[in-house]
């Protein structure tokens, strides 16, 4: 399952981040590392980007970016 | 490159964005701050001085960052400063890290990187009050022990704990840095050691050896930026060696780049284990509830639109009274100079060149202050990131991100504060694209040009029943032309000159908080001051050059044909008693002659001759030499075209003021091609002039600010050329098509 596929209010655990470009580096630095729990809090009014809770703070990620994060639902 | 001298020690301040870093900087350094730029990049260089216990400390504010992993020249600056590789700055003697206590995990990421640099480090634990209100408790003593550095609790916005922090800085600066244990797994450290040996043998030709931190980064930076910069002149075989090392690491279960985040967050987990107690259930805070409303599909959008209307309206119209006041003040000074100086070139230089130029600079201040007041409030309360979040999807369509929205919106009032507001866009290509299209938004200075030409030439015809008015539609069309062109230019730039991968929108949405009045005022005045100091002189210089080209050669023979008439009028006026009824008529006649003389001088000036010379080029736009001349003369600022048209059509000085503009209206309507009865202006000519002004770069101040913000003359030159080119072609098409239709 992908991070972009979560429903609002659903929690999941990160499995891997694909890619090694700037987007992947940034996702990792911001704390989306394998094993960490995330929750989808909501989406922007136009449906993209998405707002997540991770490591105790709110993180905004575009759908296309969340697509490269593999998760396992909790 | 060396450490700073004994009695002036250097402290670098670093931390994540939204941690209160600038507030802490102000709390430590007070008003003793200096803002400049690092050479070759667009990163602001802010330094301050502080004296504590007879020690003099220089504080360097490094750009807020989540990670010391440079992938662009702008991000490289902080690393270079910290490693003493920045040529014009001493290596810091100490690093002060500021972290948000309510968000320790992610904040400690950059701290874990700083600890590897081998500098004495102090941690300022900010926003302890917010953490406490969320039920988060932190054992500060154990945190300090686990990190191996002093930790001081502060509330920067209330100035609490600042003295204890200064004590800690002074005490720590004399102690050597404690050896930091690398968080990386053994296989990674072995690869770092191997690569270090390889680099040392390769650079035996006297090159300085690379700090360990950069060797690590060479292995970790999969974007290739660091290899390009650091290994520019090195053995090409090193790239292969790095690739092989990465393959070995992946096979050993430590794949690059994930290994860094895994190692550092793993280390953070150990450091914080048992130290931070969070409530079992995540509490729904006031900030969370506000966020639900402010990012809501309906309410969030409504509030956003409302807020933007207020910001735009403020910059657009609240600035007007202040601008009028500045104009009146400048006019006063000009009048004073005019009365107290002998007529001649010097007086004209002072009045029209210098005072006019300074007035032109000051006129931008109200808009800059108002926009940066709002931006500072929105940034400090945490809404700025939401504005980008809400607008991102829309802006992605033109290849930009949500962060470009507010700078572009402000550019409809004035491109100068708009361009200055692009500093919040971290990605260089996005920032440049935004800067380059910002001047296409129809700013308030175009309004007098549109207003003059629309009222003079566009009939007041109703369209679609009584719903629309042709004049209003024309005005709207001018704004639309700018927006559509900007969209196309942005798209083209992102496909050509500024091509590159889409920058990530992986962005923190900070908690909401009350904006701090002192930080808001500080930011507002800092922006205004930096505009005056860094762009002001150049703008005045441009005004003087244009003045000179409108004044010289100033051959008095120009006046000869009018001299007799003028003297006759003056004598008649002198003979008449103060109360005579004819005085009014005579004074008007005299003013008209003065207007003709001014017009004649302008025709004979360098610029007037250029206007004549380029007439063949502007003829296809339907313009005579006078319009061409006025368009060139408006280079310092677009609205000047109104005044120049006035002089050139022999009206004397014309104000944008309504009553006199009416006079200009009829003068323009009456104007004929020289030596014929054929009218110069018709609807296609008026439209072509308007379209030209909608798209041209006739604003010296904008170009100077582009130079300041991009650090190079290439970008303002590019902006000028592309905008003038577009404006010319669009005006040409408008006129030719217009003539075909009518």
Contacts between the chains, C-beta under 8 A, distances in Angstrom:
chain1	res1	chain2	res2	distance
A	16	B	258	7.7
A	17	B	258	6.5
A	20	B	222	3.9
A	20	B	256	7.1
A	20	B	257	5.5
A	21	B	222	7.2
A	21	B	223	6.5
A	21	B	501	6.3
A	22	B	71	5.9
A	22	B	223	5.5
A	22	B	501	6.4
A	22	B	503	7.1
A	22	B	504	6.0
A	23	B	501	7.8
A	23	B	502	8.0
A	23	B	504	4.3
A	23	B	506	6.9
A	24	B	257	6.9
A	25	B	69	6.8
A	25	B	71	7.3
A	25	B	222	6.9
A	25	B	223	7.1
A	25	B	257	5.3
A	26	B	504	4.4
A	26	B	506	4.5
A	27	B	504	7.5
A	27	B	506	5.5
A	28	B	257	6.3
A	28	B	258	5.9
A	28	B	260	7.2
A	28	B	261	3.6
A	29	B	66	5.6
A	29	B	67	4.3
A	29	B	69	6.8
A	29	B	109	6.5
A	29	B	261	6.1
A	30	B	66	6.3
A	30	B	106	6.7
A	30	B	506	5.4
A	30	B	508	7.3
A	31	B	105	6.5
A	31	B	106	5.0
A	31	B	109	7.3
A	31	B	261	7.6
A	31	B	265	6.5
A	33	B	258	7.2
A	33	B	261	4.7
A	33	B	262	5.6
A	33	B	265	5.1
A	34	B	258	7.1
A	34	B	262	6.8
A	36	B	265	7.5
A	41	B	291	7.8
A	42	B	292	7.3
A	42	B	295	5.9
A	44	B	295	6.4
A	44	B	389	5.3
A	44	B	390	5.5
A	44	B	392	6.7
A	44	B	393	6.5
A	45	B	295	7.2
A	45	B	296	7.3
A	45	B	297	4.6
A	45	B	298	7.8
A	45	B	300	5.5
A	45	B	301	4.7
A	45	B	390	6.1
A	46	B	390	7.6
A	46	B	392	8.0
A	46	B	393	4.0
A	46	B	394	6.6
A	47	B	393	6.8
A	48	B	392	7.0
A	48	B	393	4.7
A	48	B	396	8.0
A	49	B	389	6.1
A	49	B	392	5.5
A	49	B	393	7.4
A	49	B	505	5.7
A	51	B	291	7.8
A	51	B	295	6.7
A	51	B	389	7.2
A	51	B	509	6.1
A	53	B	282	7.6
A	55	B	103	7.7
A	55	B	105	4.3
A	55	B	106	5.4
A	56	B	102	7.5
A	56	B	103	5.9
A	56	B	104	8.0
A	56	B	105	6.3
A	56	B	106	7.9
A	56	B	278	7.2
A	57	B	103	4.8
A	57	B	106	6.1
A	57	B	508	6.3
A	57	B	510	7.9
A	58	B	291	7.2
A	58	B	508	6.9
A	58	B	509	4.1
A	58	B	510	7.6
A	58	B	511	7.7
A	59	B	506	6.8
A	59	B	507	7.3
A	59	B	508	6.2
A	59	B	509	6.9
A	60	B	385	7.3
A	60	B	389	5.1
A	60	B	505	6.5
A	60	B	506	7.3
A	60	B	507	4.8
A	60	B	508	7.6
A	60	B	509	5.2
A	61	B	505	7.0
A	61	B	506	5.4
A	62	B	392	7.1
A	62	B	396	7.8
A	62	B	504	7.8
A	62	B	505	4.8
A	65	B	504	6.1
A	65	B	505	6.7
A	65	B	506	6.1
